[in-house]
Amino acid sequence: MDKFSSKGTQQKRNNEILNRESYLRCLNNEQIICQNKGFMFKDKTMKTYEQDKIGLTPIYVKGVVMEDGIHIHPLNI
């Protein structure tokens, strides 16, 4: 099993989307869209919601991505 983080997305609901193949597609400048569903209490009633989220993005702000598109090195700050 691969370890990954998908902040803001429901991992159990999107486990068929969040996999190694979609991660490799993401590295080729493609965003992977996930969907969150649930219940919320609003205006004294219980409502359901569906929300599209960007599950994977090719942008990485914590380092410089090297030419191979996979490896990184730290920022020079």
N, C-alpha and C positions, 0 to 999 in steps of 0.2 A: 504494500500500500504506500502511495506517495503522500507526503505531508505537504499541505498547502494552506494558505490563508486567503479568505475571500470576505473581507470586512464589509459588513452591511448586507450581505446576502444570506439567505437561508440555505445552508449547505445540504441538509437532508432533502429538501425539495428540489434542488438543482444539481444533484449528484450525477445525473446523466449528461449535464452540460459542462460541469467543472471537472474535466479530466485532462490527461496528458495531451491528447490530440488537440483539444481546444486551446490549451496553453501554447502549443507550438504554432497554431494559427494566430494566436494573439501576438506572438513575437514577430509575425509578418504584418504588423500594423492593422490588425483587425480587432475590433472591440467585441467582447462576448457579453451578450445581454442575458441576464437572469430575471426571474420573476419572483417577487415576494407576495405572499397571500396571508391574510389573517383577519382578526377581529379587532375592532377598536370601539371604545365608548365615546360617543359624541352627541351633543345636544340631548342628553338624558336617554339615549337609545343605543343599542348595540348594533354596529354596522360591520359589514365585511369590506375588505379592500384588496386590490391588486395593484402592485407597483413594480414597474420595470426598473431594474438597476443594472449598472455596468458591473459585471462580475469580474472581468479581467480586462486590463488595459495595457497597451504596449509602452506606456509612459512610466518611467522609473526615475523619481526625483532624488533618491538617496545615493546615487552614484553615477558614474559615466559608463554607458554601455559600450563595450568594445566592438570591433568590426564584425565579429562572428554573430552578433545579435543575442548572445546568450550570457557571456561572462561580463562582469563589471569590475571596475576599480574605483576606489574611494574618490570623492570630490577633493580638489585642492583648495581648501578654505583657509 
